[in-house]
Amino acid sequence: MYIYIFLVWIASLFGHRKARMLLRGQRKATDELRTRLPHKTDRHERVWIHVASVGEFEQARPIIERLRAERADTEILLTFFSPSGFNLRKDYDKVDAVTYLPFATRRNARLFIEVVQPDVAIFVKYEFWPAYLRELNKRGVRTYSISAIFREKQSFFRWWGKAYLNVLKRFTAIYVQDEHSARLLREHGIEHVEVAGDTRFDRVHAIAQQAKDIPQIARFAESGAKIIIAGSTWQPDEVLLARYVAENPDVKLVLAPHEIHEAHLHQIFQQFEGRHVRLTQATINNLDVVRVLVVDTMGMLSSIYRYGHVAYIGGGFGVGIHNTIEAAVFGMPVLFGPNYKHFREACALIDAGGARTVKNYREFKAAMDEALANHAEIGKKAREYVESELGATDKIYDKLFN
């Protein structure tokens, strides 16, 4: 941890923006909580929920909102490790305070827990901080890991990771996403584990029920052409999509890139050679004459999927694919690149017959042709898989608070 802190400090000196933000937020987190948290009383239960970033926040959100709706007097603190997650959700109004989690040294953990005084602590998915867990144990705080998932190659299960495995024994209970994770933990002596599923499915399902109308995209999709929705794309994804659109004049594309800075948008516009319009510049007249609509704003993708026949999810030619179930919940076939095997839901979607993975343009073309031709049948399988995974929020909430 001290080595990590030193490296973050060095990066901040060399102008790394996220490193500077992280250090600035870390330094003032505990002091800010002294003034922002209500005075602790025995009459109000206080729940601390920690997430790494935006994705984990979406897994925590169904629990937070259920807690707020049913136990209005409960005080809720939400902490982030990532600057991007904190900046996006620092004004989230369902909790009493949002802040960074200070670096996990023993001193920081002791001071933080002294200030927060939680009755319950919840860590989401991959968050296992020894210093904090040790301090919570010392104070007898009920501590849970939710929506967790484990694989054989994680450090817990290597010969050199035995000490880290003991960290998991400090949880009151661990609620995992699947039976494989539970079995793996039990094989290594962790018995306080239960399969509860992934709360993210409940969150995605709720978002789909509340999907917003987007008039420009509705107009773009009115033509009768088959509509591909490409979400969170990167440059290798966009190369495949541009070639397919050029070769298939009966197809239209809504492209929502992962990064929307001008340099990347310019690169996208060059690939589509004038057959595109930006969402922020879309009008009735130009929407009728283009075949590519580029989404140059953030936060709309979960509502955009409803307008498509097939979804392509970006990131699979890089570090890993983005959210697949956000599209699958709308009953769409889902395609993505080859780097997906660490994503349980992507593997399960393929097994259910609702998704395909592609490694090159030949495979992309074959998979896209099939998906467009049979989108109703394949999409039904995708939606049924998502629906089969619902209910984790109820299971976890009932265990923790009823």
C-alpha positions in Angstrom: 0.0 0.0 0.0 2.8 2.5 0.9 4.5 1.7 -2.5 1.2 2.3 -4.3 0.7 5.6 -2.5 4.3 6.6 -3.4 3.7 5.8 -7.1 0.4 7.8 -7.1 2.3 10.7 -5.6 5.1 10.5 -8.3 2.4 10.3 -11.0 0.8 13.4 -9.6 4.1 15.3 -9.8 4.3 14.5 -13.5 0.9 15.9 -14.2 -1.3 12.8 -14.1 -4.8 14.3 -13.6 -6.4 11.3 -12.0 -3.5 10.9 -9.6 -3.8 14.5 -8.5 -7.5 14.2 -8.0 -7.1 11.0 -6.0 -4.5 12.5 -3.7 -6.5 15.7 -3.2 -9.7 13.7 -2.4 -7.9 11.3 -0.1 -6.3 14.0 2.0 -9.6 15.7 2.9 -12.0 12.7 3.0 -11.9 12.0 6.8 -11.9 15.7 7.8 -14.9 16.4 5.6 -16.8 13.5 7.1 -16.4 15.0 10.5 -18.6 18.0 9.4 -20.8 16.3 6.8 -22.0 13.2 8.7 -24.9 13.7 11.2 -24.0 13.3 14.8 -24.1 9.5 15.6 -26.9 8.4 17.9 -28.1 5.0 19.0 -31.5 5.8 17.4 -30.2 5.7 13.8 -28.4 2.8 12.2 -25.5 3.9 10.0 -24.6 1.9 6.9 -21.3 2.4 5.1 -21.1 1.1 1.5 -17.8 1.1 -0.4 -17.5 0.7 -4.2 -14.4 1.1 -6.5 -16.0 3.0 -9.3 -19.1 3.5 -11.5 -19.7 -0.1 -12.3 -19.6 -1.2 -8.7 -21.8 1.7 -7.8 -24.5 0.4 -10.2 -24.3 -2.9 -8.2 -24.7 -1.1 -4.9 -27.4 1.2 -6.1 -30.4 -1.2 -5.8 -29.5 -2.0 -2.2 -29.1 1.8 -1.4 -32.4 2.7 -3.0 -34.2 -0.1 -1.3 -32.7 0.9 2.0 -33.6 4.5 1.6 -37.2 3.6 0.6 -37.9 1.2 3.4 -35.7 2.5 6.3 -35.7 6.3 5.9 -34.0 6.9 9.2 -30.9 4.8 8.3 -27.9 7.0 7.6 -25.9 5.9 4.5 -22.3 6.8 3.7 -21.0 6.0 0.1 -17.3 5.9 -0.6 -15.4 5.5 -3.9 -11.8 4.7 -4.6 -11.8 6.0 -8.2 -11.9 9.7 -9.0 -14.1 9.1 -12.1 -16.7 7.3 -9.9 -16.6 9.9 -7.2 -16.9 12.8 -9.6 -19.8 11.2 -11.4 -21.8 10.4 -8.3 -20.6 12.9 -5.7 -24.1 14.6 -5.7 -26.1 11.3 -5.4 -29.1 12.2 -3.3 -30.0 8.8 -1.9 -27.2 8.9 0.6 -26.2 11.2 3.5 -22.6 11.7 2.3 -20.3 10.7 -0.6 -16.5 10.7 -0.3 -13.3 9.0 -1.2 -12.0 6.1 0.8 -8.7 7.1 2.3 -5.7 4.9 1.4 -5.9 1.6 3.3 -3.1 2.1 5.9 -3.7 1.1 9.5 -3.7 4.7 10.7 -6.2 5.8 8.0 -8.5 2.9 8.6 -8.5 3.6 12.4 -9.2 7.3 12.0 -11.9 6.7 9.3 -13.8 4.1 11.3 -13.6 6.3 14.4 -15.3 9.1 12.5 -17.8 7.0 10.6 -18.8 4.6 13.4 -20.8 2.3 11.1 -23.2 -0.4 12.3 -22.9 -2.2 9.0 -20.2 -2.1 6.3 -20.8 -3.4 2.7 -18.0 -3.9 0.2 -19.0 -4.5 -3.5 -17.5 -7.1 -5.8 -13.7 -6.9 -5.8 -13.2 -4.6 -2.7 -11.1 -6.4 -0.1 -9.1 -3.9 2.1 -7.2 -5.7 4.9 -6.7 -2.6 7.1 -10.3 -1.6 7.0 -11.6 -5.2 7.6 -9.2 -5.6 10.5 -10.5 -2.4 12.1 -14.1 -3.3 11.5 -13.6 -6.7 13.1 -12.0 -5.1 16.2 -15.1 -2.9 16.7 -17.5 -5.8 16.1 -19.1 -4.2 13.0 -21.2 -6.5 10.7 -19.2 -6.5 7.4 -20.4 -8.0 4.1 -19.1 -8.5 0.6 -21.9 -8.5 -2.0 -22.0 -9.3 -5.7 -18.5 -10.8 -5.3 -17.0 -13.2 -7.9 -13.9 -15.3 -7.7 -11.7 -17.1 -10.1 -8.9 -19.7 -9.6 -6.2 -17.3 -10.9 -6.8 -14.6 -8.2 -4.1 -14.1 -5.6 -6.3 -15.6 -2.8 -5.9 -19.1 -4.3 -2.2 -19.0 -5.2 0.5 -20.6 -3.0 1.9 -17.1 -2.3 -1.6 -15.6 -1.4 -2.5 -17.6 1.7 -2.2 -14.6 4.0 -4.5 -12.6 1.7 -7.0 -15.5 1.7 -7.3 -15.0 5.5 -8.7 -11.5 4.8 -11.9 -13.0 3.5 -12.4 -14.7 6.8 -13.0 -11.3 8.4 -16.3 -10.8 6.6 -19.5 -11.6 8.5 -20.8 -13.1 5.2 -19.8 -13.1 1.5 -22.6 -13.1 -1.1 -21.3 -14.3 -4.4 -22.6 -14.1 -7.9 -22.4 -17.8 -8.8 -22.0 -21.3 -7.6 -18.5 -21.6 -9.0 -17.3 -18.7 -6.7 -19.0 -20.3 -3.7 -17.4 -23.7 -4.4 -14.0 -22.2 -4.9 -14.2 -20.4 -1.5 -15.4 -23.4 0.4 -12.6 -25.5 -1.1 -10.2 -23.0 0.5 -11.8 -23.0 3.9 -14.2 -20.0 3.6 -17.6 -21.3 4.7 -19.5 -18.1 5.4 -20.5 -17.8 1.7 -23.8 -17.8 0.0 -24.9 -17.6 -3.7 -27.1 -14.5 -4.1 -26.5 -13.4 -7.7 -25.5 -10.1 -9.1 -27.5 -7.0 -8.1 -26.5 -5.4 -11.4 -29.2 -7.4 -13.2 -31.9 -5.9 -11.0 -30.5 -2.4 -11.7 -30.4 -2.9 -15.5 -33.9 -4.3 -15.5 -35.1 -1.3 -13.5 -33.3 1.1 -16.0 -35.0 -0.6 -18.9 -38.4 -0.1 -17.4 -37.7 3.6 -17.1 -35.9 4.1 -20.5 -36.3 7.6 -21.9 -37.7 8.5 -25.2 -35.0 10.1 -27.5 -36.8 11.7 -30.4 -33.8 12.0 -32.7 -33.0 8.3 -32.4 -36.7 7.4 -32.8 -36.8 9.4 -36.0 -33.5 7.8 -37.2 -35.0 4.3 -36.7 -38.3 5.0 -38.4 -37.0 4.2 -41.9 -37.5 0.5 -41.7 -33.8 -0.3 -42.0 -32.2 -2.8 -39.6 -30.6 -0.8 -36.7 -27.3 -1.7 -35.1 -26.6 -0.1 -31.7 -22.9 0.0 -31.0 -22.1 0.9 -27.4 -18.9 1.9 -25.6 -16.8 1.3 -28.8 -13.1 1.8 -29.3 -11.2 2.3 -32.5 -10.8 -1.5 -33.4 -14.5 -1.9 -32.9 -15.3 1.1 -35.1 -13.1 -0.3 -38.0 -15.3 -3.4 -38.2 -18.5 -1.4 -38.0 -17.5 1.1 -40.6 -16.7 -1.7 -43.1 -19.9 -3.5 -42.4 -22.0 -0.4 -42.9 -20.2 0.4 -46.1 -21.0 -3.1 -47.5 -24.6 -3.3 -46.3 -26.7 -0.3 -47.5 -29.9 -1.6 -45.9 -28.3 -1.2 -42.4 -28.2 1.9 -40.1 -25.9 2.4 -37.2 -26.2 4.3 -33.9 -22.6 4.6 -32.6 -22.0 5.5 -29.0 -18.2 5.6 -28.5 -16.6 5.1 -25.1 -14.6 8.3 -25.5 -16.3 11.4 -27.0 -13.4 13.8 -27.1 -13.0 15.7 -30.4 -9.9 13.8 -31.5 -11.7 10.4 -31.3 -14.9 11.8 -32.9 -12.8 13.2 -35.8 -11.3 9.7 -36.3 -14.8 8.2 -36.4 -16.1 10.8 -38.9 -13.2 10.0 -41.2 -14.0 6.3 -41.2 -17.7 6.9 -42.2 -16.8 9.4 -45.0 -19.7 11.8 -44.7 -22.5 9.3 -44.1 -22.9 10.4 -40.5 -24.3 13.1 -38.2 -23.7 13.9 -34.6 -26.6 13.5 -32.2 -26.2 17.1 -30.9 -26.5 18.3 -34.5 -29.3 16.0 -35.7 -32.4 17.5 -37.3 -35.4 16.1 -39.2 -33.7 16.9 -42.5 -30.3 15.4 -42.0 -31.5 12.3 -40.1 -33.3 11.2 -43.2 -30.2 11.2 -45.4 -27.5 9.6 -43.2 -26.9 6.0 -42.2 -24.7 6.6 -39.1 -25.8 8.6 -36.0 -22.9 9.3 -33.7 -23.8 9.8 -30.0 -21.5 12.6 -28.8 -23.0 12.9 -25.3 -22.8 10.8 -22.2 -25.4 8.9 -20.1 -27.9 8.0 -22.8 -26.7 4.5 -23.9 -29.0 2.5 -21.6 -32.1 4.2 -23.2 -30.7 4.0 -26.8 -30.6 0.2 -26.9 -34.4 0.0 -27.1 -34.3 1.4 -30.7 -32.1 -1.3 -32.1 -32.3 -4.8 -33.6 -28.7 -5.9 -32.7 -26.2 -4.6 -30.2 -22.5 -4.6 -30.5 -20.6 -4.0 -27.3 -17.1 -2.4 -27.5 -13.9 -3.1 -25.6 -13.4 -6.7 -26.6 -10.3 -6.0 -28.6 -8.8 -4.2 -25.6 -8.8 -4.7 -21.9 -12.3 -6.1 -21.8 -15.9 -5.7 -23.0 -18.3 -3.2 -21.5 -21.8 -3.8 -20.2 -23.6 -6.5 -22.2 -26.7 -7.0 -20.1 -27.7 -3.3 -20.6 -28.5 -4.3 -24.2 -29.6 -7.9 -23.6 -32.4 -6.8 -21.3 -34.2 -5.2 -24.3 -34.3 -8.6 -26.2 -31.4 -7.9 -28.6 -28.7 -10.3 -29.9 -25.4 -9.1 -28.5 -22.0 -9.3 -30.3 -18.6 -8.4 -28.8 -14.8 -9.0 -29.3 -12.6 -11.8 -28.0 -11.6 -10.4 -24.6 -14.7 -11.4 -22.7 -13.9 -14.5 -20.6 -13.5 -12.7 -17.3 -17.1 -11.5 -17.6 -19.5 -14.1 -16.2 -22.6 -12.6 -17.9 -20.9 -12.5 -21.3 -20.0 -16.2 -21.1 -23.5 -17.0 -19.9 -25.1 -15.0 -22.7 -23.1 -17.0 -25.3 -24.1 -20.3 -23.5 -27.8 -19.2 -23.6 -27.6 -18.5 -27.4 -28.2 -14.8 -27.0 -24.6 -13.6 -27.9 -21.7 -14.2 -30.2 -18.0 -13.3 -29.9 -15.9 -12.3 -32.9 -12.1 -12.2 -33.5 -11.9 -10.6 -37.0 -14.1 -9.1 -39.7 -15.0 -12.4 -41.3 -16.4 -13.6 -38.0 -18.0 -10.2 -37.4 -19.8 -10.2 -40.8 -21.1 -13.8 -40.3 -22.3 -13.1 -36.8 -23.9 -9.8 -37.7 -25.7 -11.2 -40.7 -27.1 -14.0 -38.6 -28.1 -11.7 -35.8 -29.9 -9.2 -38.1 -31.7 -12.1 -39.9 -32.8 -13.8 -36.7 -32.9 -10.9 -34.2 -36.2 -11.7 -32.6 -35.4 -15.4 -31.9 -31.8 -14.7 -30.6 -32.8 -11.6 -28.7 -35.5 -13.6 -26.9 -32.8 -15.9 -25.5 -30.8 -12.9 -24.4 -33.7 -11.3 -22.5 -34.7 -14.6 -20.9 -31.1 -15.0 -19.6 -31.3 -11.6 -18.0 -34.7 -12.3 -16.4 -33.4 -15.6 -15.0 -30.7 -13.6 -13.0 -33.1 -11.2 -11.3 -33.7 -11.2 -7.6 -30.2 -10.7 -6.0 -31.2 -7.4 -4.4 -34.1 -9.0 -2.5 -31.9 -11.9 -1.4 -29.1 -9.7 -0.1 -31.4 -7.0 1.4 -33.4 -9.6 3.3 -30.3 -11.2 4.7 -28.7 -7.9 5.8 -31.6 -5.9 7.0 -34.6 -8.1 7.8 
